């Protein structure tokens, strides 16, 4: 259980408590709460084994389902003897959230409380989650230059050569091209070079309990992700205080949020354990599975070249649905859009996608269902096109080096 709030005021007529007496009382409270407390952390006795009925998860893949065990018996972590000022150990809202998440995720409440007591408020996380104070004008050319550049392409070539057989197996299994899978991992983490140095526990706790004011409150979303993270750690027998990720709580080479790991990650190396941090095979298979579940269609292009209509009204009509494929190729042409020859033969729906280039003329593409599938990974047309073009650049470099 968590320690109570430290006393900050005295009852009327009471004698002020000395520092020595206060320290003794604190130690006594710790002993009563935990059954023992010293300056040297002790390994706690195992938490009671809790029989848990795992609800059926219709979204769970076979690999994920196998990772879920019918009984969870996580070990309770020792409470910090001297919590830092930014610790959640003494926070009443943290205790309430622990109770809520334990119930929602069917976890042992003692374990959840002990984990949240280790979490710390991160000012850096709160700062990074905020939009830029002076956002720059959207600029596809500048955005593209951050990702389609020599260092990332070289890293992609090395990744491709090392894991080509796995990339090909993922392509054969899920229908997602090797270059698209490689593009996602390259944009996300430079092929594992930058997976994040924030403790996921701190990031998700901060965004759950201290979401910064000044933007739309997403604390409910991050509370759900915190619960999913704790459940994931309990299932996988991972220590939640050691998992590192992004400032938003994304994990591993493909930067999956905890809920996405539980629903869509796969054990692609067959070792019985899903590990997106240390297994490139699991990362490759999980990206392909994610896109397949997001509507990826095998052998369908991601986009076509297009010249937008000159009529402002027609242009507005085509841009209104944003990146959602809505118009057939004949309909786009009726509105005055000029598709290239392959685009004119496209049988499905298309979206006229607009990418600004600051003060220069914007870029337009006609996005297919597969372009839209990539935006389910990150809801940005700039992101999707960067993934596509980085993957193409890496594949081209691999082919060039093989000739």
VOPAGU-2260 file (C-alpha; in pm, 1 decimal, decimal comma):
REM VOPAGU-2260
SITE   aa  ch    i         X         Y         Z
SITE  UNK   A    0       0,0       0,0       0,0
SITE  UNK   A    1     106,2     360,6     -44,4
SITE  UNK   A    2     228,5     570,0     242,8
SITE  UNK   A    3      -5,0     846,3     364,2
SITE  UNK   A    4      51,1    1213,5     296,6
SITE  UNK   A    5     311,6    1364,7     530,7
SITE  UNK   A    6     158,1    1591,9     794,0
SITE  UNK   A    7     200,3    1960,5     716,0
SITE  UNK   A    8      -5,3    2115,9     999,5
SITE  UNK   A    9     -60,7    2056,2    1371,9
SITE  UNK   A   10    -386,7    2015,5    1556,8
SITE  UNK   A   11    -480,6    2313,0    1779,1
SITE  UNK   A   12    -277,0    2305,3    2099,6
SITE  UNK   A   13     -52,6    2027,3    1979,0
SITE  UNK   A   14     321,6    2058,3    2023,2
SITE  UNK   A   15     520,1    2092,9    1700,9
SITE  UNK   A   16     686,2    1768,3    1603,2
SITE  UNK   A   17    1065,4    1774,6    1585,4
SITE  UNK   A   18    1247,5    1656,3    1275,3
SITE  UNK   A   19    1382,9    1356,4    1465,1
SITE  UNK   A   20    1035,2    1260,6    1587,8
SITE  UNK   A   21     886,8    1313,3    1241,8
SITE  UNK   A   22    1151,5    1088,4    1089,8
SITE  UNK   A   23    1077,1     815,8    1345,7
SITE  UNK   A   24     706,7     842,0    1276,2
SITE  UNK   A   25     772,9     819,4     902,7
SITE  UNK   A   26     982,5     506,5     949,3
SITE  UNK   A   27     717,3     358,4    1177,4
SITE  UNK   A   28     448,8     428,6     917,1
SITE  UNK   A   29     662,8     262,0     653,1
SITE  UNK   A   30     711,7     -43,3     872,9
SITE  UNK   A   31     339,9     -68,2     939,5
SITE  UNK   A   32     251,0     -25,8     573,1
SITE  UNK   A   33     509,9    -254,1     420,0
SITE  UNK   A   34     614,5    -489,5     694,8
SITE  UNK   A   35     969,4    -355,4     695,9
SITE  UNK   A   36    1158,5     -50,1     575,8
SITE  UNK   A   37    1524,4      41,7     576,6
SITE  UNK   A   38    1761,6     269,5     395,7
SITE  UNK   A   39    1864,7     -31,8     185,8
SITE  UNK   A   40    1574,3    -148,3     -35,6
SITE  UNK   A   41    1469,4    -502,1      48,4
SITE  UNK   A   42    1334,2    -755,9    -197,5
SITE  UNK   A   43     966,5    -779,4     -99,4
SITE  UNK   A   44     783,8   -1106,2     -50,0
SITE  UNK   A   45     584,6   -1218,3    -352,7
SITE  UNK   A   46     241,7   -1062,1    -388,1
SITE  UNK   A   47     -43,0   -1307,6    -346,2
SITE  UNK   A   48    -113,2   -1506,3    -659,6
SITE  UNK   A   49    -430,8   -1362,1    -802,8
SITE  UNK   A   50    -655,0   -1576,3   -1018,8
SITE  UNK   A   51    -767,6   -1358,6   -1306,0
SITE  UNK   A   52   -1025,9   -1437,0   -1569,1
SITE  UNK   A   53    -884,8   -1294,6   -1890,8
SITE  UNK   A   54   -1167,7   -1157,2   -2105,7
SITE  UNK   A   55   -1171,3   -1267,0   -2468,4
SITE  UNK   A   56    -996,6   -1009,6   -2685,2
SITE  UNK   A   57   -1145,4   -1021,1   -3030,7
SITE  UNK   A   58    -866,8    -798,9   -3159,1
SITE  UNK   A   59    -585,8   -1010,1   -3016,4
SITE  UNK   A   60    -369,1   -1193,6   -3266,0
SITE  UNK   A   61    -283,0   -1559,2   -3199,1
SITE  UNK   A   62      65,8   -1456,1   -3087,9
SITE  UNK   A   63     -71,0   -1205,1   -2840,6
SITE  UNK   A   64    -331,3   -1448,6   -2715,1
SITE  UNK   A   65     -59,6   -1702,7   -2641,9
SITE  UNK   A   66     131,9   -1442,0   -2440,1
SITE  UNK   A   67    -167,4   -1389,5   -2208,5
SITE  UNK   A   68    -161,1   -1629,9   -1915,9
SITE  UNK   A   69    -463,9   -1727,5   -1706,7
SITE  UNK   A   70    -292,1   -1630,6   -1380,2
SITE  UNK   A   71     -91,4   -1317,6   -1311,2
SITE  UNK   A   72     128,9   -1297,5   -1003,5
SITE  UNK   A   73     343,6    -985,3   -1035,9
SITE  UNK   A   74     585,8    -904,4    -760,6
SITE  UNK   A   75     505,3    -590,8    -560,8
SITE  UNK   A   76     782,6    -334,8    -582,8
SITE  UNK   A   77     917,5    -174,4    -263,4
SITE  UNK   A   78     794,5     176,1    -199,7
SITE  UNK   A   79    1065,1     443,3    -213,0
SITE  UNK   A   80    1197,2     515,1     136,2
SITE  UNK   A   81    1267,3     878,8      53,4
SITE  UNK   A   82    1051,4     968,8    -246,7
SITE  UNK   A   83    1172,4    1257,6    -457,9
SITE  UNK   A   84     965,1    1577,4    -457,4
SITE  UNK   A   85     825,2    1490,4    -800,9
SITE  UNK   A   86     723,2    1136,4    -700,7
SITE  UNK   A   87     366,3    1009,9    -717,1
SITE  UNK   A   88     420,2     806,1    -399,2
SITE  UNK   A   89     219,2    1040,2    -174,7
SITE  UNK   A   90     -41,5    1156,9    -427,2
SITE  UNK   A   91    -404,6    1077,1    -352,1
SITE  UNK   A   92    -498,7    1099,6    -721,3
SITE  UNK   A   93    -228,2     841,9    -797,5
SITE  UNK   A   94    -380,6     604,4    -540,7
SITE  UNK   A   95    -725,1     655,4    -692,7
SITE  UNK   A   96    -590,9     594,7   -1043,3
SITE  UNK   A   97    -413,3     279,5    -925,1
SITE  UNK   A   98    -741,8     142,6    -791,9
SITE  UNK   A   99    -920,0     230,6   -1115,8
SITE  UNK   A  100    -656,7      75,5   -1343,1
SITE  UNK   A  101    -628,3    -237,8   -1131,2
SITE  UNK   A  102   -1001,2    -293,4   -1167,4
SITE  UNK   A  103   -1008,3    -214,1   -1539,3
SITE  UNK   A  104    -710,8    -433,1   -1625,9
SITE  UNK   A  105    -784,8    -705,8   -1367,0
SITE  UNK   A  106    -451,1    -661,1   -1193,7
SITE  UNK   A  107    -350,1    -692,4    -830,7
SITE  UNK   A  108    -410,7    -350,1    -675,6
SITE  UNK   A  109    -113,9    -379,0    -437,6
SITE  UNK   A  110     115,2    -430,5    -735,9
SITE  UNK   A  111     -34,4    -140,0    -934,7
SITE  UNK   A  112      -1,0      93,6    -634,8
SITE  UNK   A  113     357,5      -9,0    -579,7
SITE  UNK   A  114     438,5      54,7    -947,0
SITE  UNK   A  115     277,3     400,1    -956,7
SITE  UNK   A  116     465,2     491,3    -638,7
SITE  UNK   A  117     784,2     461,0    -844,8
SITE  UNK   A  118     659,3     700,4   -1113,3
SITE  UNK   A  119     780,9    1059,8   -1123,8
SITE  UNK   A  120     637,7    1373,0   -1277,1
SITE  UNK   A  121     837,0    1461,4   -1588,2
SITE  UNK   A  122     849,2    1831,0   -1675,3
SITE  UNK   A  123    1022,2    1740,4   -2001,8
SITE  UNK   A  124     731,6    1516,7   -2104,6
SITE  UNK   A  125     478,3    1788,2   -2022,0
SITE  UNK   A  126     675,9    2035,7   -2231,1
SITE  UNK   A  127     728,4    1809,0   -2531,4
SITE  UNK   A  128     362,3    1709,5   -2557,0
SITE  UNK   A  129     265,1    2072,5   -2612,3
SITE  UNK   A  130     241,9    2222,3   -2961,8
SITE  UNK   A  131     516,4    2460,3   -3065,3
SITE  UNK   A  132     470,1    2812,6   -2932,3
SITE  UNK   A  133     529,1    2953,6   -3280,7
SITE  UNK   A  134     449,3    2672,5   -3523,4
SITE  UNK   A  135     629,9    2694,9   -3854,5
SITE  UNK   A  136     438,4    2693,4   -4179,4
SITE  UNK   A  137     377,8    2342,7   -4312,7
SITE  UNK   A  138     652,0    2257,8   -4557,0
SITE  UNK   A  139     663,4    1917,1   -4726,9
SITE  UNK   A  140    1002,2    1981,9   -4887,0
SITE  UNK   A  141    1156,8    2064,4   -4548,6
SITE  UNK   A  142     980,1    1775,6   -4374,8
SITE  UNK   A  143    1096,7    1534,7   -4646,2
SITE  UNK   A  144    1458,8    1645,3   -4607,3
SITE  UNK   A  145    1457,6    1529,0   -4242,9
SITE  UNK   A  146    1391,8    1169,0   -4344,8
SITE  UNK   A  147    1511,9    1110,1   -4700,3
SITE  UNK   A  148    1875,8    1187,6   -4627,6
SITE  UNK   A  149    2206,0     995,3   -4648,8
SITE  UNK   A  150    2242,2     882,9   -4285,5
SITE  UNK   A  151    1893,2     736,4   -4267,5
SITE  UNK   A  152    1922,9     573,6   -4608,7
SITE  UNK   A  153    2255,6     409,9   -4516,1
SITE  UNK   A  154    2104,9     281,2   -4192,3
SITE  UNK   A  155    1811,0     150,4   -4393,8
SITE  UNK   A  156    2036,7     -34,3   -4635,8
SITE  UNK   A  157    2218,5    -203,8   -4345,7
SITE  UNK   A  158    1885,5    -293,1   -4182,3
SITE  UNK   A  159    1750,3    -432,8   -4511,1
SITE  UNK   A  160    2058,4    -647,4   -4577,9
SITE  UNK   A  161    2061,6    -782,3   -4223,2
SITE  UNK   A  162    1690,0    -862,3   -4211,0
SITE  UNK   A  163    1600,9    -916,2   -4577,2
SITE  UNK   A  164    1467,4   -1267,2   -4522,3
SITE  UNK   A  165    1241,1   -1144,7   -4240,4
SITE  UNK   A  166    1120,3    -846,5   -4443,7
SITE  UNK   A  167    1035,4   -1079,7   -4731,0
SITE  UNK   A  168     853,0   -1320,2   -4500,0
SITE  UNK   A  169     647,4   -1033,6   -4358,4
SITE  UNK   A  170     565,5    -917,7   -4711,8
SITE  UNK   A  171     454,3   -1269,7   -4806,8
SITE  UNK   A  172     253,6   -1312,0   -4486,4
SITE  UNK   A  173      70,4    -978,9   -4474,3
SITE  UNK   A  174      94,6    -840,8   -4828,5
SITE  UNK   A  175     275,5    -523,1   -4720,1
SITE  UNK   A  176     582,1    -443,6   -4937,8
SITE  UNK   A  177     925,1    -469,6   -4781,9
SITE  UNK   A  178    1002,6    -106,0   -4862,4
SITE  UNK   A  179     694,2      21,0   -4678,5
SITE  UNK   A  180     781,8    -179,7   -4365,9
SITE  UNK   A  181    1138,7     -50,6   -4384,7
SITE  UNK   A  182    1010,6     303,3   -4440,0
SITE  UNK   A  183     800,4     297,8   -4122,4
SITE  UNK   A  184    1082,8     174,3   -3899,8
SITE  UNK   A  185    1324,9     420,8   -4058,3
SITE  UNK   A  186    1100,6     721,7   -4006,4
SITE  UNK   A  187    1009,4     617,1   -3652,4
SITE  UNK   A  188    1349,7     534,9   -3501,7
SITE  UNK   A  189    1622,1     536,7   -3771,1
SITE  UNK   A  190    1608,4     156,2   -3761,7
SITE  UNK   A  191    1633,6     130,8   -3386,1
SITE  UNK   A  192    1894,8     402,1   -3326,7
SITE  UNK   A  193    1654,1     634,7   -3145,7
SITE  UNK   A  194    1379,2     452,1   -2958,9
SITE  UNK   A  195    1348,5     706,3   -2676,0
SITE  UNK   A  196    1515,0     759,2   -2337,7
SITE  UNK   A  197    1209,2     836,7   -2124,3
SITE  UNK   A  198    1082,2     589,0   -1870,8
SITE  UNK   A  199     745,3     490,6   -2014,1
SITE  UNK   A  200     606,1     472,2   -1660,9
SITE  UNK   A  201     698,1     837,2   -1597,6
SITE  UNK   A  202     572,3     956,2   -1936,6
SITE  UNK   A  203     233,5     786,1   -1915,9
SITE  UNK   A  204     184,1     874,8   -1547,6
SITE  UNK   A  205     264,1    1240,7   -1612,9
SITE  UNK   A  206      26,1    1258,7   -1908,7
SITE  UNK   A  207    -241,3    1075,3   -1709,1
SITE  UNK   A  208    -225,7    1281,9   -1390,6
SITE  UNK   A  209     -55,9    1609,5   -1489,1
SITE  UNK   A  210    -152,5    1666,5   -1850,5
SITE  UNK   A  211     -46,3    2025,5   -1924,2
SITE  UNK   A  212    -304,9    2296,8   -1965,4
SITE  UNK   A  213    -313,4    2494,8   -2286,6
SITE  UNK   A  214    -419,4    2222,9   -2526,6
SITE  UNK   A  215    -703,4    1971,9   -2559,7
SITE  UNK   A  216    -697,7    1743,0   -2255,4
SITE  UNK   A  217    -595,4    1389,0   -2353,3
SITE  UNK   A  218    -542,6    1255,7   -2002,4
SITE  UNK   A  219    -818,1     993,9   -2050,1
SITE  UNK   A  220    -632,9     851,7   -2350,4
SITE  UNK   A  221    -305,9     829,8   -2159,0
SITE  UNK   A  222    -474,3     673,8   -1855,2
SITE  UNK   A  223    -597,9     398,2   -2084,3
SITE  UNK   A  224    -247,9     357,2   -2226,3
SITE  UNK   A  225    -101,0     347,7   -1874,2
SITE  UNK   A  226    -340,7      68,4   -1782,8
SITE  UNK   A  227    -252,8    -119,0   -2101,7
SITE  UNK   A  228     118,2     -71,7   -2024,3
SITE  UNK   A  229      80,5    -216,3   -1674,9
SITE  UNK   A  230    -118,8    -509,7   -1808,0
SITE  UNK   A  231     141,3    -567,8   -2079,3
SITE  UNK   A  232     424,8    -568,7   -1824,6
SITE  UNK   A  233     233,9    -811,6   -1601,9
SITE  UNK   A  234     166,4   -1044,9   -1894,8
SITE  UNK   A  235     521,2   -1031,1   -2025,7
SITE  UNK   A  236     681,3   -1037,3   -1676,8
SITE  UNK   A  237     862,9    -710,8   -1753,3
SITE  UNK   A  238     965,1    -463,8   -1483,3
SITE  UNK   A  239     760,9    -150,8   -1567,8
SITE  UNK   A  240    1020,5      75,8   -1406,2
SITE  UNK   A  241    1286,1     -21,1   -1662,7
SITE  UNK   A  242    1101,1      14,2   -1994,5
SITE  UNK   A  243    1218,7     312,1   -2200,5
SITE  UNK   A  244    1037,7     482,5   -2486,7
SITE  UNK   A  245     927,7     815,2   -2628,5
SITE  UNK   A  246     793,9    1112,7   -2433,8
SITE  UNK   A  247     443,0     998,5   -2532,0
SITE  UNK   A  248     498,1     640,3   -2414,0
SITE  UNK   A  249     564,5     476,0   -2751,9
SITE  UNK   A  250     788,5     170,2   -2735,8
SITE  UNK   A  251    1046,8      -6,5   -2948,1
SITE  UNK   A  252    1173,1       5,7   -3306,7
SITE  UNK   A  253     825,3      73,9   -3450,1
SITE  UNK   A  254     713,3     302,1   -3162,9
SITE  UNK   A  255     390,9     120,3   -3075,7
SITE  UNK   A  256     174,6     252,5   -2794,8
SITE  UNK   A  257     103,0     -13,3   -2527,1
SITE  UNK   A  258    -253,7     -76,6   -2648,0
SITE  UNK   A  259    -123,7    -134,9   -3001,5
SITE  UNK   A  260     134,7    -380,6   -2871,1
SITE  UNK   A  261    -133,9    -581,0   -2694,1
SITE  UNK   A  262    -370,5    -577,2   -2993,3
SITE  UNK   A  263    -148,1    -582,3   -3298,6
SITE  UNK   A  264     210,9    -680,2   -3217,2
SITE  UNK   A  265     316,8   -1032,1   -3317,5
SITE  UNK   A  266     582,9   -1278,7   -3209,2
SITE  UNK   A  267     745,2   -1295,2   -3552,6
SITE  UNK   A  268    1069,2   -1458,4   -3439,2
SITE  UNK   A  269     876,8   -1742,4   -3272,8
SITE  UNK   A  270    1049,9   -1726,3   -2934,2
SITE  UNK   A  271     721,3   -1709,8   -2741,6
SITE  UNK   A  272     772,9   -1347,7   -2637,2
SITE  UNK   A  273     678,5   -1023,8   -2813,6
SITE  UNK   A  274     970,1    -781,9   -2785,5
SITE  UNK   A  275     959,2    -467,3   -2998,6
SITE  UNK   A  276    1261,0    -322,8   -2819,4
SITE  UNK   A  277    1515,5    -594,7   -2891,8
SITE  UNK   A  278    1372,3    -812,4   -3169,6
SITE  UNK   A  279    1386,4    -660,6   -3520,0
SITE  UNK   A  280    1186,4    -961,4   -3641,7
SITE  UNK   A  281     900,5    -886,7   -3402,6
SITE  UNK   A  282     914,1    -520,4   -3506,7
SITE  UNK   A  283     903,9    -606,0   -3877,3
SITE  UNK   A  284     616,1    -850,9   -3841,6
SITE  UNK   A  285     423,6    -616,7   -3613,4
SITE  UNK   A  286     447,2    -320,1   -3853,7
SITE  UNK   A  287     324,2    -536,9   -4140,0
SITE  UNK   A  288      41,1    -677,1   -3930,6
SITE  UNK   A  289     -56,1    -328,5   -3810,9
SITE  UNK   A  290     -85,4    -201,0   -4167,6
SITE  UNK   A  291    -271,3    -511,2   -4282,7
SITE  UNK   A  292    -523,2    -464,4   -4003,8
SITE  UNK   A  293    -550,5     -97,2   -4100,0
SITE  UNK   A  294    -682,1    -185,9   -4445,5
SITE  UNK   A  295    -368,9    -244,5   -4652,4
SITE  UNK   A  296    -450,9    -406,8   -4988,9
SITE  UNK   A  297    -188,6    -626,0   -5153,9
SITE  UNK   A  298     -41,7    -505,2   -5484,8
SITE  UNK   A  299    -224,9    -170,9   -5470,9
SITE  UNK   A  300     -15,1     145,5   -5523,8
SITE  UNK   A  301      -9,6     401,6   -5245,0
SITE  UNK   A  302     -71,2     705,9   -5467,3
SITE  UNK   A  303     -68,5     847,4   -5816,7
SITE  UNK   A  304      54,8    1171,0   -5969,3
SITE  UNK   A  305    -218,5    1430,2   -6016,5
SITE  UNK   A  306    -263,3    1788,5   -6129,2
SITE  UNK   A  307    -539,4    1955,6   -5925,0
SITE  UNK   A  308    -830,5    2136,5   -6089,7
SITE  UNK   A  309    -792,9    2507,8   -6151,4
SITE  UNK   A  310   -1150,1    2582,8   -6049,5
SITE  UNK   A  311   -1151,2    2681,0   -5681,8
SITE  UNK   A  312   -1495,1    2534,0   -5614,7
SITE  UNK   A  313   -1402,9    2197,9   -5767,6
SITE  UNK   A  314   -1072,9    2199,3   -5580,0
SITE  UNK   A  315   -1253,1    2265,5   -5252,0
SITE  UNK   A  316   -1492,5    1977,1   -5316,2
SITE  UNK   A  317   -1208,4    1733,0   -5378,2
SITE  UNK   A  318   -1012,4    1850,1   -5072,9
SITE  UNK   A  319   -1309,5    1845,0   -4832,3
SITE  UNK   A  320   -1274,8    1475,4   -4730,6
SITE  UNK   A  321    -903,0    1535,8   -4662,8
SITE  UNK   A  322    -704,1    1208,6   -4680,4
SITE  UNK   A  323   -1006,4     974,7   -4680,4
SITE  UNK   A  324   -1046,1     808,3   -5024,5
SITE  UNK   A  325   -1385,0     926,3   -5146,0
SITE  UNK   A  326   -1386,0     978,4   -5524,3
SITE  UNK   A  327   -1347,4     737,4   -5814,4
SITE  UNK   A  328   -1096,5     820,2   -6086,2
SITE  UNK   A  329   -1372,8     928,2   -6328,4
SITE  UNK   A  330   -1526,2    1151,0   -6059,6
SITE  UNK   A  331   -1192,3    1320,7   -5991,4
SITE  UNK   A  332   -1150,1    1385,8   -6361,5
SITE  UNK   A  333   -1504,0    1522,8   -6386,4
SITE  UNK   A  334   -1401,2    1780,1   -6126,3
SITE  UNK   A  335   -1103,4    1873,7   -6341,8
SITE  UNK   A  336    -822,1    1678,6   -6174,2
SITE  UNK   A  337    -570,6    1531,8   -6420,6
SITE  UNK   A  338    -454,0    1184,0   -6314,3
SITE  UNK   A  339    -156,9    1004,9   -6464,8
SITE  UNK   A  340    -223,2     698,2   -6679,7
SITE  UNK   A  341    -209,1     440,7   -6394,6
SITE  UNK   A  342    -432,7     663,2   -6182,8
SITE  UNK   A  343    -692,6     684,2   -6457,3
SITE  UNK   A  344    -721,0     304,3   -6447,9
SITE  UNK   A  345    -758,7     286,2   -6069,2
SITE  UNK   A  346   -1075,1      95,0   -5974,8
SITE  UNK   A  347   -1113,1     200,9   -5611,6
SITE  UNK   A  348   -1162,8     532,5   -5434,0
SITE  UNK   A  349    -905,4     812,0   -5426,2
SITE  UNK   A  350    -833,7    1118,8   -5213,3
SITE  UNK   A  351    -681,7    1441,5   -5337,1
SITE  UNK   A  352    -403,3    1492,9   -5082,4
SITE  UNK   A  353    -259,7    1840,6   -5029,7
SITE  UNK   A  354      88,0    1900,2   -4883,0
SITE  UNK   A  355     194,5    2260,8   -4832,1
SITE  UNK   A  356     544,0    2384,8   -4918,8
SITE  UNK   A  357     546,8    2705,9   -4713,8
SITE  UNK   A  358     539,8    2993,5   -4963,7
SITE  UNK   A  359     608,9    2769,9   -5264,7
SITE  UNK   A  360     347,7    2586,0   -5469,1
SITE  UNK   A  361     191,8    2295,1   -5278,9
SITE  UNK   A  362     237,5    1929,6   -5364,9
SITE  UNK   A  363     -62,5    1715,6   -5458,5
SITE  UNK   A  364     -99,2    1336,3   -5483,3
SITE  UNK   A  365    -398,2    1110,7   -5538,0
SITE  UNK   A  366    -393,6     880,4   -5236,8
SITE  UNK   A  367    -533,7     526,5   -5243,2
SITE  UNK   A  368    -662,5     307,5   -4960,6
SITE  UNK   A  369    -300,8     206,9   -4895,5
SITE  UNK   A  370    -193,2     568,3   -4849,6
SITE  UNK   A  371    -478,5     602,0   -4602,0
SITE  UNK   A  372    -367,8     281,3   -4423,0
SITE  UNK   A  373     -27,9     437,5   -4350,8
SITE  UNK   A  374    -200,7     740,6   -4199,3
SITE  UNK   A  375    -367,8     504,2   -3950,5
SITE  UNK   A  376     -16,0     455,5   -3809,9
SITE  UNK   A  377      32,6     831,9   -3784,9
SITE  UNK   A  378    -251,3    1058,1   -3891,6
SITE  UNK   A  379     -47,4    1280,0   -4120,7
SITE  UNK   A  380     -20,5    1287,2   -4498,9
SITE  UNK   A  381     332,7    1427,2   -4458,7
SITE  UNK   A  382     427,3    1125,3   -4247,2
SITE  UNK   A  383     274,7     879,9   -4495,3
SITE  UNK   A  384     456,6    1023,4   -4795,4
SITE  UNK   A  385     785,4    1034,0   -4600,2
SITE  UNK   A  386     745,2     662,6   -4515,5
SITE  UNK   A  387     677,4     580,9   -4879,9
SITE  UNK   A  388     966,8     781,8   -5021,3
SITE  UNK   A  389    1219,9     669,8   -4758,9
SITE  UNK   A  390    1129,8     307,5   -4825,5
SITE  UNK   A  391    1168,3     362,9   -5199,6
SITE  UNK   A  392    1506,3     532,2   -5149,3
SITE  UNK   A  393    1634,4     246,0   -4932,6
SITE  UNK   A  394    1511,6     -20,2   -5176,3
SITE  UNK   A  395    1672,2     164,5   -5465,4
SITE  UNK   A  396    2001,8     193,9   -5277,9
SITE  UNK   A  397    1995,7    -179,1   -5199,7
SITE  UNK   A  398    1933,9    -265,1   -5564,3
SITE  UNK   A  399    2207,5     -26,0   -5674,0
SITE  UNK   A  400    2460,9    -178,0   -5436,6
SITE  UNK   A  401    2376,4    -527,6   -5557,6
SITE  UNK   A  402    2446,1    -441,5   -5924,4
